């Protein structure tokens, strides 16, 4: 039921019937169909009403006259009220003027041989002959009504008042003009007193019409004389005489009835004298039906005071009937006192009436006990309702094997497939349970306070304070236990004999492994309970009752913290499904995907929500920041949240699923490496800074553990990438070296250049360098250093397998190794790990080659290296890590 309509403005404030009226106010309904009535000056104007908005209606006024209210009636709000009025008045309507109401035009015709009245003669002229067009402002009609309460200013009215007329039409006319108007009026009166000829001339039409009427009458009389004879009144005289005789005969019966009436009058006099007593039973019945119990009690008390000791049997019988009705009323009131819901004022009124009717029991305490029972019943009924819906839903969906039912997400509807974004059934249960509790419990508390304060018109029993306190604690405990059973059943004593009455809900998997949004629903439940707790604090309840809800809030807050953090960890674990592999270039780092920033956003949002929802203590709540156990759980949960990103990154980079055709597995591994490195260097410090801003305790241990795990993840990704890139590179060295059945022991022609396999090795290293530098330049030195090692080791293995080198073969092999060593020198210069090792990685391969002994061979060796540096200058430049 909505609010009743209120009319606060109207424009214009007065007008004749049919005036277009704009009505403004509040609560005019939600649409045109919501308006079911519109009354202006006691006239129904619904047909002309036009609904503009909930604050505006346009309609036309009806035929109502004088001031009246404007009442709007709607389906949603019922009959409304108004603070302004509209005044309707009737104008003098001529034949050429439009009118919204019916006008009797019979007086406009029939004057003089059925001639139509000239319109100009019908319009009422001013009797003083003065013009009223220049009147600046009308004299207020309200003041005229106060000055002349029983008069008016209409010329044709029998209550015509000249003073009214002058004030209404000539209040601004000058005195000289009024004197001229008086002279004009006198002339008109004198003109009407002229002779008969002038009168006949003026009223010739009326005189001719009268003569026609007389001729018609004469004709009728002559016809009657022919029909009834010359004495037309004889039959009429006989009828009058017979009527007189019959009237005399009837008069005798009247006298007899008069005697009977006198006897009856005497009896009625007695009844009239004691009419209060004789009408008492029927009066009591009427007032009981009207629920006017105060008047019933007053009438009964008055009758008992007047006729308590009477000996008249009739009076005694009437009193017995009245007492029987009072007994019935007492039973009705006692039943009504046990009907709920009932407002406190209504309960007070019933208790006062029962006390005045001398109820044998204590009606106030009976009402308190009934209210306590009603509070318990309504809470358990709410539990049974939603528990039944849950069982029904489980019965429809069938038992699940090997998977626990996430019943917190069960929708409140009974459909097999709930609509998207529907509120879970258990959340709806918490909201409705809270609404029911707050609708009945405050009434119970106020009723008890009124009882012990002596406001319920009964004698107070102070010994019942402990019993009432127990009632209050029982209701609060039931409310708390029902919420615990639905949301945090692990906090209840399973061995308690009363455990089953609070409901055995199906377990849900939303405490430690949820990524479907249970945490956000749990936040809503927590806010609902907090709202209830804040309202209970305003009632000045006993400390024990407040402690019950405060303990419930503590457990809900801790559980909410766990749910939110574990939900965030689960969401981070599933970030791989959201990766689109779109690259973002960071100037100080390189390329990364959206994953680190999404991870940072989710962690910050989660920490912010946990801070606002859980750790910000409201009025008279426990401070979780001072609870060591809670802080320990918080640290572990945050650490698990940070760990989940490392696992998600490794799983995503190692996955064989191709979300896009442009990225190879090697590129995904490189992006995973870059994401790990960026997270360690930038994301984790920012998270720590945000953590400190929110006022959480020290997070250094969790951050350090996350960095260590990310470093291990980075190392595993590095090994996977090297396995993908180095093994193919190493695998082609031997086939390329011995292509064309090459033999190191044969005499080789002097080519003054290194062999093709060396160039292929250098080009492959350049490809690795380009691929890594494209993603993250900071990874180039680490990856190329490993590539150089593996290439040097492979060359050492291959040369160790050569049985014998010819002189030219030794020269070529020595030049090849020296060229590769010089090419990789640029890599080794900028590698921290390589610079710390004094040994050249290609020294093992160089040791396997016989040394050059002749000056010609040494000169050829140097010439080959010089040609190598000239010809491959650009390639060597590409390997420069600077």
C-alpha positions, 0 to 999 in steps of 0.5 A: 500500500502506497502513500495517500495522495496530497494536493498542495497546489492548484491553478487557477484557484477559481473559475466557472464549470469547465475550467482547465485546472492544473493540480499539483501535489504528491503520490498521484499514482504510478500511471493513468490506470492508478487514478480511480477518482477525482473530486473538485468541489464535490463534483466527480471530474474523473472523466476529464482527468489527464495524468501527467506525472506522479506530481501533476494532473490536469482536469476540467472543473465540474458544475460545483459552486462555491469553495470546495476541496480537491480530492484525488483517489488512487488504487495504491494510496487510497483517498487523499487529502488537500491543503488548497481549495478551488472556488467554482462560480456560475456566470450569466450565460447568453445564447452566444456564449459557450458553456460546459454545463446545460443551460435552460434556453426556454426563456430565450424564446416565446416572447411575442408570437414565439420570436427569439429574444434578441441576444443583446437584450438578454445580456444583463446591463448595469442598472446604473448605466455605468461601464464595469470594463475598467474595474481593476480588481474584483472585490473578494467574495469571501469578504462580501459573504462575511459583511452580508451573510444572508444576502447576494448581489443578483438583481433577480434574487429575493435576497438582493442587497444593493450594498453587495451589488455596489461593492461587487461591481462599483467599489472603484467607481467615483462618487460623481459617477455613482450620482450620475448612475443614480440619475440614470436609474431614476429616469428609467423608473420614471420611464416605466411609469408612463401611460397605458399606451406607452405600456402597451406599445412596450409590451404589445407582444405580451398583450396579444398573447394574453388575448389569444389565451382568453379566446382559447379559454372562451372556446373551451367554456363554450364547449363544456356548456354544450357538453354538461349543460348550463349548470356546470357546477351541479355535479361538483357540488354533489361531490363536495356534499358526499365528501363532507358526509363521509368525513363526518363518519370517519371522524368517529373512528379517529376519536377512538384511535385517539384514546388508544394513542393516549394509552400508548403515549403513557407507556412510551413516556415510561420507556422514554424516561428509562430509554438508556436502560432499555436501549443498553443491550442494542447500544452495546451491540452497536458499539461493539461492532464499531469497536468503540470499546471505551463507550461500551465500558462507560455505558455499562458502568453507568447502568450498573451505578444506576440500577445495581440495587433495583427490584424491578424485574424488567430492569434486572432482565435488561441488566442480565442481557447487558452483562452477558454481552460484556462477558462475550466482549471480554472473551473477544478482547482476550482472543484479539490480544493473542492475534498478531501482528498488533501494534503496541498502542493497540495492545495497550488499548486492549489491555486497558479495556480488559482491565476496566472490564475486570478481567480475572487474569493479568492481561498485560502478562498474557500479552507478553507471553503470547508475543514471546511465543509469536516471536519464536514461532515466526522465526522457526516458520521462516526457517521451515519455509526456506529449508523446505524450498531447499529440500524441494530443489534438491529433490528436483535436481537429484542427488549429486555424487562426489560433489558437495552441494553449494547450497548457498547459491540455491535460488529462492524460486522453485524452478529447476533452472533459476534465472540469471542474477537471481538472489540465492535462497539462503541469502533471501532467508537471512534477509527475511529472517532479519525482517521478521525478527525486527518486526516482532522483537522490538514490540516484545521489548517495548511491551515488557518495558511498558509493563514494568514502567506501569504504562499498561494499567495493571499492577506491576509484578517486579518478580517477573523481571527475570522471566521477561529477561529470559524471554528476551534472551531466548528470542535473540538466541534463536535468531542467532542460532538460526543464522549460524545454522544457515551460514556458519554451522561449524560454530554450533555444538553438534552434540547439543540436543537442540541442534536439529531444531535450528535446521540441518542445511545442506553443506556448501563448498563456499568456505575455502574453495569458491569462485562463483561469488559466494563471498559477495553474497556473504558480505550482503548477509553480514551487512544485514546482520549488522543493520539488525545489530545497530537497531538492537543497540538503540533498544537498550537491551540487556548486555547478555542479549547484545553479547549474543549478536556481537559474538555472531557478528564476530564469527560472521566477520571472520568467516566472511574474511576467509570466504572473500580471500579464498574466493579471490585466490580461486579467481586468481587461479582461474585468471588463465581463462581470461588471458587474451595475450594482448601485449602491453609495453612497459618502458622500464621493463618490456612487454607484458600481458594484462594478467599482472594488472588484473591480478593487482586489481583483484587483490586490491579490490579484495583487500579493500572489501575485506577492510571495509566489511570485516576489519572496520569495527562498527559500534560495540563490535570486537576489534579483529586487528587485536586478535592474533588468531585472526591476523594469523589466518589473514596472513596465511590467506593473503599468502595463498592468494599471492601464491595462486598467481604464480601457479596460474602464470606457470599453468598458463605459460606451460599450456598447449592450448592456443588462444591465438594463432599469432603466439607460439609456445616459446612466446608464451613462455617468454611472456610468462617469464616477463609477467613473473619478473614484472610482478616481483619488481613492481606489482608486489611492492605496490601491493605492499604499499597499498596494504600498509595504507589500508592499515593492515599489519606487516605483510613482509613475510607473505610478500617475501614468500610470494617472491621466492615462489615467483622466482622458482616459477620463473626458473622453471619457465626459463628451463622450459623456454631453453628446452624449446629453443636451445635443443633445436639449435644444438641439434643442427650444429653437428649435421651442419658441421659435417654436411657434404661428408666433411672430414677434418683430416683432409687437406682443405682449401684455404677459404679465408672465411669461417665455415657455414655452420658457425654462421648458422649458429650466430644467426640462430643466436641473433634470432633468440636475441631478437625474440627475447628482446622483443618481450623483455630486454632484461631477460636477454643476457640470462637467456643468451648466456645459457645458449652460449654455454650449450653451444660451447659444450656441444662444440667441445663434444664434437671436436673431442670426437674428431680422431685427427685433424689435418693441418688445414683442418686444424686451421679451419677449426681453430678459426671457427672456434675463435670467431664464435668466441669473439661473437659471443664475447659481446654477450659475455661482457654484459652477463653478470654470471659470465663475467664472474667466471674467468674461463672462456666457455669455448676453451674446452673446444679450443683445447681439442684442436691441435695448435697452429705451429707455422707462421703461415697458418697463424697469418691465415688464422688472423686473416680469416678472423679479420675477414669474419669481423668485416663481413659479419659486422652487422651480425656482431652488432646485433649480438651487442647487449648494449 
